[in-house]
Amino acid sequence: MKKLLIFLLLAMGAGMIHAQETIALNTGDITSPELNAQTRQATFRMAAPNAQKVELEASFLPPMKVQTPFGEMEQTGRVTLTKGADGVWTYTSEPLPSEMHTYCFYVDGVRMLDPNNVYQLRDIATYTNYLLVDGECTNYLVHNVKHGTLAKVWYPAPKLGMEERRMTVYTPAGYEDNPTRRYPVLYLLHGAGGDENAWTELGRAQHILDNLIAQGKAEPMIVVMPNGNGGQKAMPGEYEDAMYKPSFRNAKTMEGSIEVAFPDLVQWVDAHYRTLPDKQHRAIAGLSMGGFHSLYISANNPQLFGYVGLFSAAVNRMAQGENGHIYENLDQKLAAQFSPAPYLYYIAIGKTDFLYKDNVDYRQRLDQKGYKYEYLETDGGHIWKNWRIYLNQFAPKLFK
């Protein structure tokens, strides 16, 4: 028995040593990225002694223009790292602006994440590392403030042919403490290829709201972030038969299904959360496809939403389907929506966004009728950097 115990202890020790060796092999003593707090320059490192070329692809590098089926779009820029005598490749950036910067490596043409950086996120089917730089975008960071609660909530969706599907719901700090207080609601919609996790992981929505509310700049509000893919119950891996690769193109997205089903979602939220269930206390906003949904959901339901936000909206990208009536007679629907006008109708887009011309045309349509809206134009294209800016600017304007 004693010999057996010694054997087991030795085996356990060997296993622990092997695990520690694995950790050492994966991370070593390399720090990447390393941010200089004074200069705001970041140094990126990759150990690849046998590689012929290592490149960094990063959101802060000058973008490249590429042709896509959706028109000319910007692609993240790249730069080549310098190899050291120790086999570690290195690149030090220019001073970085305050932002959440994303990046990855290419080692001899093979895309790789940074093995020394545990901070990763998924955009559709692509994982990247990220680096947060404080400053003007301080609301993107976690600070010592009271935090709201994020919940993954299942709700019925009979008009989409589902007993249940999933959404993310943010309730502000203090929601659980006062069982009588009611709150306004922002419905925040993602873009094509996204899901109910997109706004919290890529958009930093919960951190933006936490900080704005703590600063007294935004009203405490509930934020509902549903899955805008009408053919899916939830993000990959979160429901039966969900082992699929996310795609930019999904079924039941821009052919009317989501718009038809949306009033039922609003009704369910009002029944299960302490909302202020009226137009004055209800907003809808979204990016790209979510902006498209926000436009047509609000136009078809003018009694529901007093605040509308179109972030880089795909305003005229509808597909044909049995729910095509959602997109018909838009001028008449806008006339009803703007009589009386919403408390806020907000349009924002980047100067080099491939949807820029569509948004110019849509604003001209509003201008011809004299409909008032607020417009924000930023640098850059169809990117999360802009959508985080828009939410940061839009949320403080709500429910005043």
N, C-alpha and C positions, 0 to 999 in steps of 0.2 A: 504493500500500500504506500509506504514511504517513497519507494522508487518511482511509483506511478505519479505521485504528487510532484516529485522533482521533475519528471519528464514533462508533465503538463505545464509547470511553471516555465521551464525552458522553452517549450513550444510557444507559450504566450509571449514570452520575451522576444523570441525570434520574430513573431508576427508583428509586435510593436516596433521592433527595429526596422523591419521591412516597410511598415507604413510610414515611419519617419523618413526613411531613405526615399520613398516615393514622393513625399512632400518636398524633400530637399531637391529632388530631381526636377519636380514641376516648377518650383519657385526660386530655389537657390537664394542668394543674397542680393538679387537684382531688384532695384526699385524702379518701377515704370508704371505710369508716368511720375516724374518728380517735378513738382511745381515750386518755382522760386517765388515766395510771397512778395518780395520787393519788386522784382521786375515783371512778374506774371508770365515768365517764360516757362515752358514745360519741356522736360527732357524725356524722350521715349527711348527705351532700350529693349533689344531682343537678342538673346543668346542663340546664335546660329553659326557655329564655327565652320561648318562645311558648306554654307550657302554661298552662291555666287552673287546674289543680289537680294536686298531686303528693302521693301518700300513701305512707307506709311501712307495710308489713305485716311484723311481727316476732314471733318466738316469745316475747320478753320482755314484750310488751304484754298487757294483760288480755284474755283470750280471749272470744269471742262464742259463744253456744249456737246451734246450728243443728240442724234435723231432717234425718236421712238415712234411707235404707232400713234401716240397721242400728241405728236409734234416735237419741236425742239425743246429739250429739257436740260437742266444742269446736272452734271454728275460730279460727285465728290472728287476733289483734286488729290494728287499724289506727289510724294517727294521721296528720293532715295536716301537711305541712311548710310552712315560711314562706319566701316568695319574697323574695330580696334584689334590690337595684338592679342587680346584675350578671347577673341571670337565673338565679342559683344558688339552689335551694331547700334549706333546712337544717332539721334537727331534732336536738336534743340530748336524749338520754335521761336518765332518772333513773339513779342509781348501779346498775350491773348486777351481779347475782350471778355467781359463778364458774360458767361453763357454756359450752357451744358453742351460741351463739345463731344462728338462721337468720333471713333476711329477704329481701325484694324490694321493689321500688317499683311503684306504679301511677301512670302519667302520663296524665291525662285518661281514666282507666278502663282503660288498656292496661297489662297486667302487663309489667314489665321487670326484668331483672337490673341490678345496679349495675355500670356500665361501668368503674368505678375500682377494683373489687375482683376480683382473679383467683381468689379462694377460693370455689369453687362445688362443689355436690354434687347428686346426683340421688336423689330419693325417688319410686319408681315411674316416673311419666312427667313429673315436675315438677322443674325445677332451681331452686335457691335459692343465694344467697350465705350465707356464714357468718362469724362473728366468735368467736374464742376469748378468753375472759377467765379469767386464771389465778386461783388461790385454792384453795378447797376441792376443786375438780374438776381439780386440777393433773395428775392421771393421764391426762387427755384430751390433754394437750399433748405435744409431742416434747421430750424432755430429753436431756441428755448422759449417756446410759446405753448399755449394750450392747443392740443391737437384734436382734430375731428376724428371720426370713426369711418373706416372703409368697410363695407360689407358686400359680399357676393350673394346676390339675392335672386331666387328663382320665382318667376311669376307666370301665370297662364297666358297663352297667346293663341286662342282658338282661331282667329282669322289668319294666322300663319300655319294652321294645321298642327299645332303643338300643344301638348298638355302643359308644358313649362319650358321656359328658356331663361337665360341668365343675364343679369345686368350688374353693374357696380353702382353702389349708392354711397355717397358721402353725406354724413350728417355732421354738423359743426360742433365744436367743443361746447359742452353744456346741454346738448340735446337730451341726453339720458337723465340729467339732473332735475329738470323741470318738466313734469309730465303734463302741464297745462299750456305751455308756450307753443305757438304755432309758427311755422317758418315759410318763407317763399321758396320757390323751386326753380332751379335752372336745369333744363334738359340739354346735355352736352353730348354731341354726336361726333363720331370718328369718321375717317375717310375710307376710301376703297382699300380693301385688304386688311383693314384693322378689325378690332373686336372690342369687347367690353373692358379690356385691359389697357387699350391704347392711350387714353387720356391720362391715366394715372402713371403709367410706366414711361411713356415718351413725352407726355405733355406736362408732367409734374403738377397735375391739377390740384391734388390734395394739399401739396405744399404751398402752392400759390394761394389757395383759399385760406389755409391756416394763417399764413402771414398777413394777407390783406385784412382778414377779419381781426387779427390781433392788433394790427396797426390802426384799426378804426376806419379803414378806407373802403371796406366792403361790408355790406349787411350780412349777418349770419344767415346762411341759406343751405338748403338741401340741394345736392347736385346728383342728378340721375344720369348715368352713362350706360345706355343699352347697347346691345349688339345690333349693328345696322345691317347685318347680312340676314335677310329674311328666310334663307334656307338653312340657317345654322341655329342650333340651340345655344351654343356657347363657343368660347375659344377652344383651340385644339387641346385634346386630352381631357376635357372637362365634361364630356357626356359619352354615352355609348356610341360605338362606331365612329369615334372622333379622331382616329389616328390618321389625319390627313395633313398634307402640306398646305399651309395658308397660301392664298393666291390673291393677286390684285383684282382678279375677276371672280365674282361669286354670283350664285343664283339669287334671284329675288332681292336685288339691291336698288336699282334705279328704274323699275318698271311699275311702281305704284304700290307694291305689297306693303312696304314699311309704312307708307303714308296712310294707307287704309287702316292698318292695325294700330296706329299710334294713339288715337283717342282712347282706346281700351287701356293702354299702358298708363296714360294720364289718370284715368279713372281709378285704376288699381292703386297707383301711388297715393292718390288722395284718400283712398279708403284704408291704407295701411301705414301711412305716415302722418304726422301732425303738420299738415300743410295749411297754407292759406289758399283755399281752392277757388281762386278767381283770376281773371285776366291781369289784374293789377299786380299780382304777386307770382306770375308765372312767365318764364323766359325760355326760349329755345335758341340754340346756337350750334354750329358745327363747322368742321373743316372739310373742304373739297366735297366728297360725296355727302358728308354730313351737312355741309352748307346747302347743297342741293336739296337734301331732305328738309332742312329747316325752312328753306324758301317755300316749298310746296306744302309741307304740313301746316305752316302758319297761314298760307294763302287759302287753303281749303278749310281751315278752322279759325276764322278771324276772332271768334269769341273766346279762344283759349289762351292766346299768348299776347301779352302787352309789350314784350321785348323780344327782338329778333336779331341774331348775329350771324352774318354770312362771312366766313373766313375762307378766302381763296375758293369760293363756291363754284362748283361745276354747274353753272346755272342752266345750261341747255343741253345736257348730255343724257337725256332720257331715252329709254328703250321702249319698244313696242310690247304691249302685253294686255291682258284682260282688264287691267286697271288703268288704261290709258286716259280715262276721263279725269284723272287726277291732274293731268298736265294741260287739259283743254281749257279754253276761255280764261286764260290767265289775266288778261286785262280786266275782265269783269270781277274776277276774284280779288285782284289788287285794289280795285275801286272799293269793294266792300271792306277790305282789310284796312284801308287808309281813310275810312269814314266811320268813326273818327280814326285818326292816325294812331299807330302804336306809340307808346311812350318813348321807345327808342327803336330805330331801324338802323342797324350798324353793318357797314360793308368794309372789309379790309382785305388787302391783297398786296403781294410783292411786285415790284416793278418788272422783274424778269420771269414772273410766273407764266406758265404756258396757257393759263386760263385768263390772262390779263385782258385780252381783247373781248372775250365773252363778258367779263365784268364791266368793261367800258360800255358795251352795247346795252347791258342791263341797266346801268346807271342812266344812260340816255333815255331809256324807256321810262324810268321813274321821273326823270327831269321833265320830259314832255308832258307829263300829267301833273307836274308841280308837287309830287310827293316828296316830303322831307326825309332825309336820312343823314347819318353821320358817316364820313368816309375817312379811312386811314390807309395810306400807301407807304409801304416800307421798301427797303432794299431787299434783294434776294428773290428767290423763286418759291417753288412749291415745297416748302421745308418746315420741319417742326420748330426750328428757331422762330419763324414768323408766327406760327400758331400759338406758341407759348406767350409771345409778346401780345398777341391779340386778346387772349384770355386775361392776361394781366391788366390790360387796358379796359376790357369790356366789363369784367365783374364789378369794378367799383361804380359803374354807371347804373347798376340795376337796383330796382326797388327803392329808389330815393323818394 
